[in-house]
Amino acid sequence: MTLAELRTFLAVVETGSFVAAARRLNVTPSTVTARINGLEEEIGQKLLHRNKAGTDLTSPGFKFRRYAELMVQLWGQARAEVSLPRGFEGVCNVGLDFDLWNGPGRRFRDHVRAHSPRVALAFWPGEQRMIDRWLEIGLVDIAFCHAPQGGERFRSRVLFDDELVMVSREKMESPRLDSSYVFVDHGDEFRRQHAAAFPGDAVSALVIASSDWALDHLLEKGGSGYLPLRHAAKPLEQGALHRVGGAPAFARRVYVAENAQTVSGWGWYAAALVAAASR
């Protein structure tokens, strides 16, 4: 199994055909065919259905895809770490929940760039299950996330508690979970708190699992929904959004999960983490 075969397999999956993958990789279609055949022969399973319309993943191909992605990503990380530009002393690979770039991710980046310029940074956004896997295989060294990490190799620290508040573009004296309400999915604990606070109330047909996307929607289309206060602070200050009167606020805990052995040798890390947690 070669890196070229893995990249070719992913290119076929993403483009939907051998011909399109060949154009992307700047090789001949016969080269793509040979690489895929070699990969399937080594694995002992057909990974792709070939048909006139293009290609589709087989069941083994669907399972293999995530491993191929991880192997290609891990190779990229390894290459980055062993080929750092002259003058750099190391690299910190950071996983983070999509909603945590705006806040701890940015603050961590800004502090390291300002105070530890010889440390290179690589950020990997993803959802919690992806972050858990990246930590386990060593793709990332630390992660800003909403769930603590278990296991002897890792430790988790609480950074802060996000305050989730209901906001709307129009002034509202009380919550209304009508057709304009946007259910912003902040995870299992939020769903439990929300159901307890609004028992029996219908939830909007519009569900958005990203605070940034939900903020854009509320500003553009109106309506109401729950956002972290740090996301809504600026539009609230500007009057573009308003706190909904009588709506309860909820909390969502933010953690940093770390490979304890890796971070123990980083003299710059403690101060950067304090900066990430600042509000």
C-alpha positions as CSV (number, residue, x, y, z in Angstrom):
1,M,0.0,0.0,0.0
2,T,1.5,3.3,-1.0
3,L,0.6,6.9,-0.3
4,A,-0.1,7.4,-4.1
5,E,-2.7,4.6,-4.0
6,L,-4.4,6.1,-0.9
7,R,-4.5,9.6,-2.5
8,T,-5.8,8.1,-5.8
9,F,-8.5,6.2,-3.9
10,L,-9.6,9.4,-2.1
11,A,-9.5,11.4,-5.4
12,V,-11.8,8.8,-7.1
13,V,-14.2,9.0,-4.1
14,E,-14.3,12.8,-4.1
15,T,-14.6,13.2,-7.9
16,G,-16.9,10.2,-8.6
17,S,-14.9,8.8,-11.5
18,F,-11.5,7.5,-12.6
19,V,-11.3,10.0,-15.4
20,A,-12.0,13.0,-13.2
21,A,-9.5,11.7,-10.6
22,A,-6.9,11.3,-13.3
23,R,-7.3,15.0,-14.3
24,R,-7.1,16.1,-10.7
25,L,-3.9,14.1,-10.1
26,N,-2.4,14.9,-13.5
27,V,-2.0,11.2,-14.4
28,T,-3.5,8.9,-17.0
29,P,-6.8,7.0,-16.3
30,S,-4.8,3.8,-16.7
31,T,-2.5,4.8,-13.9
32,V,-5.6,5.5,-11.7
33,T,-6.9,2.0,-12.6
34,A,-3.6,0.3,-11.8
35,R,-3.4,2.0,-8.4
36,I,-6.9,1.2,-7.4
37,N,-6.5,-2.4,-8.6
38,G,-3.3,-2.7,-6.6
39,L,-4.9,-1.3,-3.5
40,E,-7.9,-3.7,-3.8
41,E,-5.6,-6.6,-4.4
42,E,-3.6,-5.9,-1.2
43,I,-6.7,-5.3,0.9
44,G,-8.5,-8.3,-0.6
45,Q,-11.8,-6.5,-1.1
46,K,-13.5,-4.5,-3.8
47,L,-13.5,-0.9,-2.6
48,L,-15.4,0.7,-5.6
49,H,-18.3,-0.2,-7.8
50,R,-17.5,0.8,-11.4
51,N,-20.4,1.7,-13.7
52,K,-21.1,3.9,-16.7
53,A,-22.2,6.8,-14.5
54,G,-19.0,6.7,-12.5
55,T,-18.1,5.0,-9.2
56,D,-19.7,4.3,-5.9
57,L,-18.2,3.0,-2.6
58,T,-18.7,-0.6,-1.7
59,S,-19.4,-1.4,2.0
60,P,-15.7,-2.3,2.6
61,G,-14.8,0.9,0.6
62,F,-17.0,3.0,2.9
63,K,-15.3,1.6,6.0
64,F,-11.8,2.0,4.5
65,R,-12.3,5.6,3.5
66,R,-11.9,7.0,7.0
67,Y,-8.7,5.1,7.5
68,A,-7.3,6.3,4.2
69,E,-8.2,9.9,5.2
70,L,-6.4,9.5,8.5
71,M,-3.3,7.9,7.0
72,V,-3.0,10.7,4.5
73,Q,-3.5,13.3,7.2
74,L,-1.0,11.6,9.5
75,W,1.6,11.6,6.7
76,G,1.0,15.3,6.3
77,Q,1.6,15.9,10.0
78,A,4.7,13.7,10.0
79,R,6.2,15.5,7.1
80,A,5.4,18.9,8.6
81,E,7.1,18.0,11.9
82,V,10.3,16.5,10.4
83,S,10.6,19.2,7.8
84,L,10.1,22.4,9.9
85,P,11.6,25.5,8.4
86,R,14.9,26.5,9.9
87,G,14.5,28.4,13.1
88,F,11.4,26.6,14.3
89,E,11.7,24.5,17.4
90,G,8.6,22.4,17.1
91,V,4.9,22.1,16.1
92,C,1.7,22.0,18.1
93,N,-1.2,20.3,16.4
94,V,-4.5,21.6,17.7
95,G,-7.9,19.9,17.3
96,L,-10.9,22.1,17.9
97,D,-14.7,22.0,17.8
98,F,-16.0,24.2,15.0
99,D,-17.6,26.6,17.5
100,L,-14.4,27.0,19.4
101,W,-12.3,28.7,16.8
102,N,-14.1,32.0,17.5
103,G,-12.7,32.4,21.1
104,P,-10.2,30.0,22.5
105,G,-8.8,28.9,19.2
106,R,-8.1,32.5,18.0
107,R,-6.7,33.5,21.4
108,F,-4.4,30.5,21.6
109,R,-3.1,31.3,18.1
110,D,-2.6,34.9,18.8
111,H,-0.7,34.3,22.0
112,V,1.6,31.7,20.5
113,R,2.4,33.8,17.4
114,A,3.1,36.8,19.6
115,H,5.1,35.2,22.4
116,S,6.5,31.9,20.9
117,P,7.2,32.7,17.2
118,R,9.4,29.6,16.9
119,V,6.5,27.3,17.6
120,A,4.5,26.3,14.4
121,L,0.8,25.7,14.8
122,A,-1.6,23.4,12.8
123,F,-5.3,23.6,13.4
124,W,-7.7,20.7,12.7
125,P,-11.4,21.5,13.0
126,G,-13.9,18.7,13.5
127,E,-16.8,17.3,15.6
128,Q,-16.3,15.5,18.9
129,R,-16.0,12.0,17.6
130,M,-13.3,13.1,15.1
131,I,-11.4,14.9,17.8
132,D,-11.5,11.8,20.0
133,R,-10.0,9.7,17.2
134,W,-7.4,12.3,16.4
135,L,-6.2,12.4,20.0
136,E,-6.1,8.7,20.2
137,I,-3.9,8.2,17.1
138,G,-1.7,11.2,17.9
139,L,-2.8,13.4,15.0
140,V,-3.4,16.3,17.4
141,D,-1.5,17.1,20.6
142,I,-4.3,19.1,22.3
143,A,-7.9,19.8,21.5
144,F,-10.5,22.5,22.5
145,C,-13.7,20.6,22.8
146,H,-16.9,20.1,24.8
147,A,-16.2,16.6,26.3
148,P,-13.4,15.5,28.6
149,Q,-11.0,12.9,27.2
150,G,-10.4,9.6,29.1
151,G,-7.5,7.3,29.2
152,E,-4.1,7.3,31.0
153,R,-2.3,9.2,28.2
154,F,-4.7,12.2,28.4
155,R,-5.9,14.8,30.8
156,S,-8.7,17.3,30.4
157,R,-9.0,20.7,32.0
158,V,-12.0,23.0,32.2
159,L,-11.3,26.3,30.3
160,F,-14.6,28.0,31.0
161,D,-18.4,27.6,30.8
162,D,-20.0,29.1,27.7
163,E,-23.2,31.0,28.5
164,L,-25.9,30.1,25.9
165,V,-28.5,32.9,25.6
166,M,-31.6,33.3,23.4
167,V,-31.3,36.2,21.0
168,S,-33.4,37.5,18.2
169,R,-33.2,40.2,15.5
170,E,-36.5,41.7,16.6
171,K,-37.1,42.7,20.2
172,M,-39.1,40.0,22.0
173,E,-40.6,40.3,25.5
174,S,-40.8,36.5,25.9
175,P,-39.6,33.4,24.1
176,R,-41.7,32.2,21.1
177,L,-40.8,28.8,19.7
178,D,-42.8,29.4,16.5
179,S,-41.9,28.9,12.8
180,S,-39.2,31.6,13.0
181,Y,-37.3,29.8,15.9
182,V,-34.0,28.2,15.0
183,F,-32.9,25.2,17.1
184,V,-29.1,25.7,17.4
185,D,-27.9,22.2,18.4
186,H,-25.2,22.6,21.1
187,G,-25.1,18.9,22.0
188,D,-26.6,16.4,24.3
189,E,-26.6,18.4,27.5
190,F,-28.1,21.5,25.8
191,R,-30.9,19.3,24.3
192,R,-31.7,18.1,27.8
193,Q,-31.7,21.6,29.3
194,H,-33.8,22.9,26.4
195,A,-36.4,20.1,26.7
196,A,-36.7,20.8,30.5
197,A,-37.1,24.5,30.0
198,F,-39.6,24.3,27.1
199,P,-41.6,21.0,27.8
200,G,-44.1,20.3,25.1
201,D,-43.1,23.3,22.9
202,A,-42.6,22.5,19.2
203,V,-39.0,22.8,18.0
204,S,-38.4,24.6,14.7
205,A,-38.0,22.6,11.5
206,L,-34.8,24.5,11.0
207,V,-31.9,23.0,13.0
208,I,-28.3,24.4,12.7
209,A,-25.4,22.7,14.4
210,S,-23.0,25.7,14.1
211,S,-23.1,28.9,16.1
212,D,-21.5,30.9,13.3
213,W,-24.0,29.6,10.7
214,A,-26.9,30.3,13.1
215,L,-25.6,33.8,13.8
216,D,-25.5,34.5,10.1
217,H,-29.0,33.2,9.6
218,L,-30.5,35.2,12.4
219,L,-28.8,38.4,11.2
220,E,-29.9,37.8,7.6
221,K,-33.3,36.2,8.0
222,G,-34.5,37.1,11.5
223,G,-36.0,34.8,14.1
224,S,-34.6,33.7,17.4
225,G,-32.3,31.0,18.7
226,Y,-29.6,30.2,21.4
227,L,-26.1,31.3,20.8
228,P,-23.0,31.4,23.0
229,L,-22.8,34.9,24.4
230,R,-19.3,35.4,23.1
231,H,-20.6,34.8,19.5
232,A,-23.5,37.2,20.0
233,A,-21.7,39.9,22.0
234,K,-20.8,42.2,19.1
235,P,-24.2,42.2,17.4
236,L,-25.9,42.6,20.8
237,E,-23.7,45.7,21.5
238,Q,-24.5,47.1,18.0
239,G,-28.2,46.5,18.4
240,A,-28.4,44.0,15.5
241,L,-29.5,41.4,17.9
242,H,-31.4,41.5,21.2
243,R,-31.7,39.3,24.3
244,V,-35.1,37.6,24.4
245,G,-36.9,38.7,27.6
246,G,-37.7,35.9,30.1
247,A,-35.6,33.3,28.3
248,P,-33.5,31.1,30.5
249,A,-29.7,30.9,29.9
250,F,-27.9,27.6,29.7
251,A,-24.3,26.6,30.2
252,R,-22.0,24.5,28.0
253,R,-18.6,23.5,29.4
254,V,-15.4,24.0,27.3
255,Y,-12.4,21.8,27.9
256,V,-8.9,21.4,26.7
257,A,-7.9,17.8,26.2
258,E,-4.1,17.2,26.0
259,N,-1.6,14.5,25.5
260,A,0.0,14.8,29.0
261,Q,3.4,13.6,28.0
262,T,3.7,15.8,24.9
263,V,2.7,19.1,26.6
264,S,4.9,18.5,29.6
265,G,7.9,19.6,27.7
266,W,6.4,22.8,26.3
267,G,7.6,25.8,28.4
268,W,5.4,28.2,26.4
269,Y,2.2,26.2,26.8
270,A,0.9,27.2,30.2
271,A,0.7,30.9,29.3
272,A,-0.9,30.2,25.9
273,L,-3.6,28.1,27.7
274,V,-4.3,31.0,30.1
275,A,-4.7,33.3,27.1
276,A,-7.1,30.8,25.4
277,A,-9.2,30.7,28.6
278,S,-9.4,34.4,29.0
279,R,-12.8,36.0,28.5
